[in-house]
Amino acid sequence: MLLALVRHGKAADAQEDEKRPLSPRGLEQVSDLAKALHKQKFNFNTIFHSGLLRAEQTAQGLQAHAFPHAILVQKNTLRPENPPSEILKELLESSQSILLVGHMPFMGKLANILGADRCDFSTAGCLVFERNLDSLETPFKLLWERI
């Protein structure tokens, strides 16, 4: 099982935060990330996103360019104001390879819980972990990063 943490691509300026779309640069970042993930031969069954427009568009771009068979699922537990512990339980119980698209500071906090030294992501930054079934103390191992 693989788990990827992705921060959404660069967003455009907008009045209402939840409706901020990706900027042209953000769309380019997402396309570049999709190519990099595809080149690494990663495969994800499911893509979770927070429901905020920029995260949803990032998830859709990754699906379109790299993971056409992945299912997109909105998860309010990925919203930036929520604690990572809410989604962590679901991840630990899953046998699926899942890609999460979310926001800072949420993604940095989750990365730290999973054992990564990094707590800050650039836009369209990504960490890919592998499930470590041999250890309860460190259930995930960092495989790849593009921060």
C-alpha positions, 0 to 999 in steps of 0.5 A: 500500500502506498500513501501520497500527501500532496499540497494543492497547486498554486491558487489564484487570488479570490475573495472567498478562500474556499472558492479559490481556483488553481492559477495557470501556474498551479495547473502547470505544477499539477501537470508536472507532478502528475508526470513525475509520479507517473514516471516513478510508476506509482499507482493510486486506487483512490484520490481524497481531496478536501473539497476546497476548489483548489484541492479538488482541481489538483485531484482532478488534474492528477487523475486526468494526467496520471491515474485515470482509474483512480476514484475521486472522493471528497473528505472534509477531514482533509480541510486545513482546520481539522486535526490529522488524527481524523484521517489517520485512523482511516488510512491505517485501516485501509489496504488501498493505495491512496493519494491525499490532496490537501492544505498547509498546515494540515499536510505538514502535520500529517507528514510529521506524524507519519515520520517525515522530517519535513513540515512544510510543502511548496505548492504541488509538493508531494511525499510518497510513503509505503505502508510498513506492516512490520512495525507498529511504531513506524507504520509508514516509510518515506519512499519519494519526495518532491517538495 
